[in-house]
Each structure stands twice: as structure tokens, then as C-alpha cells.
Amino acid sequence: MINWSLRCFLFSVLTSIAASSACAAPTGALETIKRSGVLQVCIWPDYFGISYHNPRTGRFQGVDIDLAQAFAKDLGVKLAYVETDFGRFVGDLQAGKCQIAMMGVAVIPARAQQVDFSQPYLRGDIYAVTTFDNASIKKWADLDQPGHVISVMRGTFMEPLMRNVLKHATLIVSDQPGERERDVESGRADAFITDYPYSQRMLENTDWARVLAPEKTMQLTDYAYAVPKNDLEWLGRVDQFVSAIQQDGRLKDAAKSNNLLPMLITE
């Protein structure tokens, strides 16, 4: 029979081991990437100029496609895209489906409570897209008028912004890609609100879209990379990458090739 002293000793050892295991820090994203040899990047594949899956070519293109490839190369690992959208990417990051969202994520307080952001690399305002045939909307001030219907995409930063801005027009929220465009083209909505990259998509790919810029700045918004909360080592490595591409010209080259130079943050 084990005597009382030995029993106490064994109990203390087992308790110490259990406590050490319980207190052990979870594996960070950088260590996960090194072990797997893969950088998993969340993207929204319908974001023209940013992370767009081109149906004509079947290829991904955009500033964050170029820069995700550059980041994976810097890390010495393979790259895997994880398709998501702005309503789901926070949950995907938290669930470990990807280690970083590189999809033109706008830095807003509600998101900053759930994820950490790198230093910004793009900055831009909002724009409205209407049709050439809509005679009731000639300038930005015409949007917020009784009887007008304005659409935004759910989960984007435009949704809470326009809820606050619109006092007379009706706001509708689109859930599916292409829904707001179809609503405007068909006349079910008078305009939809988007950002600079998506406005360029509409100009390039349609013959009916007319883009309106606000007469004064509405809300300059920073775009950054989103990572899981409180993984400081990984956040530091991402910030190091952003600084590097700003200094060595890779960010400028990617922005230029994707027609996003007006949004560029160089330092």
C-alpha cells in the first residue's frame, strides 16, 4: 500500500502537470503555418480589383491575390485560398479556417472587437452606382430623397453607415452576390452603395452603370488585413509584411496593375 507521504507527492506531481497543460499557450498562427507549410488566406471571390474570381478566365486576380502570393513566398510556404464573404470571414478566422483575411477588409470598430488588424495599406471613400436612365438621381444629394430605394451588401461597412446617413430614402440589404446590381439595373432600387474597387468593376463590365462620388468626404475608410484576436506574434509578422511591401514597391505595383492607385497608402 502506498503510504500517505508518497500519495501526497504523486498527487502534487500530477496536479502540477495538469496545471501546466491547462496553462500552455495555444499554438499561434505562425507556428501552424510553419508546421503545415501552408498559408490559408480568406478571400471574398467577388471583390473586383481586390480578390476577384474572374469567370472568363477561371483565375483569381486583384491586389490581394497578388499580395497573398507575395506573402506566402516571403514565408516560404504554399498558398491556399479559403472563399468566404464579409458576413462570415470573422467566424472563419475564429474557427481557424484561415490565418488571415486578405480581401480589402475595412477597419471598423465592430470588427476590431472580434479580430486584430494590421496597419492599413489602402484607404478610400464610398460611391453610389445608379443607371444612366435614372433621371431622378443626378448627384449624390439626390440619393436621400423620399421614394428612393438604396441598396447595400450585408456585412459590409456601408450597411451601418447608410443606416445612419439615410433619413428619407429606404434602405434595403442584399444577401447574395449580384443582388444589388440586379435590383438597380431592373429599377427595383435606385442605387447601391459600394467602394472604389467595386465601382470600377461596374464601369468596366456594364454599359448601364453610372458612378456618383460624394460632393464631400463621406467616410474615408482604411483597409487592412484581419487576423485572429490576440495572436501578437502573427500580427507582428503581418505588419512586417505590410511595411516591406510599402517600402520595396510591391504594394504600388499591385495597386497599379489592378487600377487601385487612388487608394494607395505608401507609408
Buried (B, 14 or more C-beta within 10 A) or exposed (E): EEEEEEEEEEEEEEEEEEEEEEEEEEEBBBBBBEEEEBBBBBBBBBBBBBBBBEEEEEEBBBBBBBBBBBBBEBBEBEBEBBBBBBBBBBEBBEEEBBBBBBBBBBBBEEBEEEBBBBBBBBBBBBBBBBBEEBEEBEEBEBBBBEEBBBBBBBBBBBBEBBEEBBEEBEBBBBEEEEBBBEBBBEEEBBBBBBBBBBBBBBEEEBEBBBBBBBEEEBBEBBBBBBBBBEBEEBBEBBBEBBBBBBEEEBBBBBBEBBBBEEBBBEE
